Amino acid sequence: MSETIRPEQIKAIFPMAADDYLAQVADELNNDLAAYGLGTVLRRAHFFAQVRQECGPGLEAAVESLAYSPTSLRATFGYYKNHPDEAVQDGYDRDPVSKKLRRAAAQEMIANKA
């Protein structure tokens, strides 16, 4: 059985996060470290490095925007390069004169396809 994760260990990685929040995170992870793939020190190091990179020192949730134009979809994702008609369907549409958004990007659809 592996050693549990302590809130003070997580605090060293996320110094700007609230202590009570870190205690909740530690409790949740410790419920079943193996199920989360955190049974070894190396796996934990990789996991927390990735989380730190994505969430910063405050362990704040980030939402990735997938609001792409059809042109950007084709340039960014292989799926849309191979399915250009779907890029037009899923990407946002702006009025060429006013630049106002006429149709928002189908972000969930983009995420599923990309």
N, C-alpha and C positions, 0 to 999 in steps of 0.2 A: 504494500500500500504506500502511496506517495504522500509526502508531507503536504499539509494544507497551505493554502495561500492566506497570508495575513494582511489585513488592511494597511498596515504600516509599510509592507513591501510594495503594495500598489501605490501608496502615497509617494514613494521615491520616484516612481515613473510618471505619476500624474500629480505634481505638487500643488496645482491650482484647483483640484477637485475637492469637493466637500467631504469631510471625514465620514459622515453618516452615509453618503452615497457610496463611498469606497467600501464601507463595511457591508452594504447590501450586495455589491458586486462580488466581494470575497465570499460571502455566504452562498450566493447563487452558484458560483463556480465550484465551491467546495461540496455542494450537494452531490456532484458526480463528475470529478475531474476527468475520469477516463472517457465518459460520454462526450465531453467537450474536447477530447484529444489533448488534454493537458496533464497527462500522467508522468511526464518527464520534465526535468529542468530545461532541456533544450527546446522542447515543444512550447513551454511557457515563455521562454525568452523570445522565440519567434512570434508567438501570439501577441504578447504585450508590445513588442516592437512595431508590429503591424497596426495594432490598435492605437498606439501613441502617434504613429505617422498619420493616421486617418482622423483621430479625434483631438489631438493636441494635448497640452499639459492639463487642461481642465476636464478631460474625458467627456467632451461634449459631442452629442450626436450631430452628424453632418448629413445633409441630404444632397445627393448628387443630381444636378440638373441634366436632363436629357432633352432639353429644348433645342433641337437642331433644325436647321433649314434642310431642304432636300439635297442641296449641293454639299453641305457639310456632312450629311449622313453618308452620301456616296464616297466622300473623301476619307471618312473616318472608319467606317465599318465595312468589312468585306461582304457581309450579307447584303447590304444596300448597294454596293458596287455591282453585285451580281443580280440584284433585283431593283433596278432604277425606278420602275413604276411604283413600287412600294415606298421608295424614298419620297416621292411626290405625295403619296397618300398619307404618310405618317409624319413628315416634317411640317414645321409651321409654315404659314403663308403670310407674307406682308404685302400690303399695297405698295406698288413700286413708286408711287408719287408721294403719298403721305407718310409712308414707312410704318403705318399703324398695322398692328397684328389683325389679320382677318380670320385666322384659324390657328389655334394653339397646336403645338406638337403633341402627338399621341405618345407621351413619355413612357407609359407602361408598355405599350406595344413595341416601342423602340427598345426598351430594356429586354423584353422577351426575345426579340429577333436578333439583337446585337450580341 
